[in-house]
Every structure is written in C-alpha cells, then in structure tokens.
Amino acid sequence: MASNSDSIYNVLTYVNRHPDRVIFNPRDYANTVTIGIPDTVPVANQELYFPSNRLSVNLMTDAFVGEYSDLLDHFYELTKQSKPDYRHVWITTGHIRQQQLWLLDLSFE
C-alpha cells in the first residue's frame, strides 16, 4: 500500500474541516484517535484504503509525516499522549458496512 496516499490526506482534511460530521470514539489508548466517517463521504481508492469489514494498516512514510505535519499535529493534540512529539504514524482504515462508516484510526509513536 502506498503510504503517500492522496486518499488518506483527503480523508484527514475532511475530518479536520468537518469535525461536526464525524464521530470521535472514546480514546481507549493514550496514543490513538479513532474516528467514524459516514460512508456517504466520497473516498478515492476506497477498496484499497477502506476495505469492507476488514482493516488495513499503513505505516506512513517519513515524507508523508513531514509534508503533512501540521495536519497530523492537529490529530496528535486530540490524544492523551504525554510525550511532546511523535516519530511514526500508523493509520488503520476500514469500512464498517453495518454502521455505514469509514473507520479511521491514527496511532502516534
């Protein structure tokens, strides 16, 4: 899977711009943010990045993290993390058909 995905960037941007249209799940872990996005929101390459009833896990490249650090920093601030920064970002995605949601989980390490 390509880590420098425009699809992932576009979904992150959508969530950032429209937090009132998504569901932020309770933070069970200090270093994660889990978000549900209505599956009516158009997503490019959804079969690749948001497979139905499956999870896709992607370690974002250093180039992706560097290029979109401002956007990722916004989501990092939503975690309960006590560390001042992160080096790696894992993004888990999937399509929860029964709930009609795109799942987006960001894990910062």
N, C-alpha and C positions, 0 to 999 in steps of 0.2 A: 504494500500500500504506500502511496506517495505521501510523505509527511508534509510537504509544502502544498497542501490542498487548498485551492480557492473555495471549495465547498465548505470545509471546516471554518475557514476565515469568515465566509459569508454568514454561516450559522452563528458564530460567536458575535459578529457585528449585529445581527438581528437581535440576539438576546440583550446585548448591551444597549441598543436603541429602544427596545420594546420590553422592558422588564415586567410591565403590567400584563403582557400577553403570554407569559410563560409561567411555569410552576417551578419554584425553587424548593427542592426536597430538603428536609431537615439534614443538617450536617452531622452525620454519624462519626465521621473521621475528621481529624484536625486539618488535614491537608487536601481535602477534596471539596468540590462543589458539584452537586447533581441537579440537572435541570431537565424538565419536561417541556417540549415544544409541540404545539399542535401539529399533527401531520398534514394539515392543510397548508402549512407554510412550504412554499416550493424549495426543494433542495436538489442541487445538481449532483449527479452520480450517487443517488440515494441507495441504489443496490450495492454499491461498493462501500460507502461510508455508513449507511444506516440499514443494514440487512434486517429483514423481518424476523422477529423473535430470536435473534442472535445478537451477540456482542462482537464488536470489532474494536481491538485495542491498538493504539497507534502512539509510538514514541515520536514526538515532534522533533524535527531536526533543529540543530543549533541555529541554522539560518532562519527557520520559521520563528523560533522563540525570539531571536534578535530583531527580526523585522517587525514583529507584532507585539513587542514587549509592552507597549502602553496598554494595548487591549488585554493582554494576559495579566498584567498587573492589576487591572480592574477586577478581574475574577479572583486573583490571589487575595485581594483585600476582603473578599467575601468568606474566606476560610477562617478557621480558628487557629491557624498556624501561628506559633510564637517565634519562629525563625524570621529574620528580617528579609530573606530573599529565597530564591529557588534557582536550581540549575537545570532541571529537567521537567518537562510537562508531558504527561501521558493523557491521551484523550480517548475515552471509551465511548462508543456510539452504538446505537441500535434503534430498531423500530419496534415499539410495543404496540402491536396491532390491536389487541383487545382494548387498550386505553386510548388508541388513536394518537399516540405521542411519539415524537422523535426523542430518544434518550441521549443526553449529552452529559458526560461526567469528566471533569477535569481533575487530575491528580498532580500536585506540585511536589517535587522532591528537590 
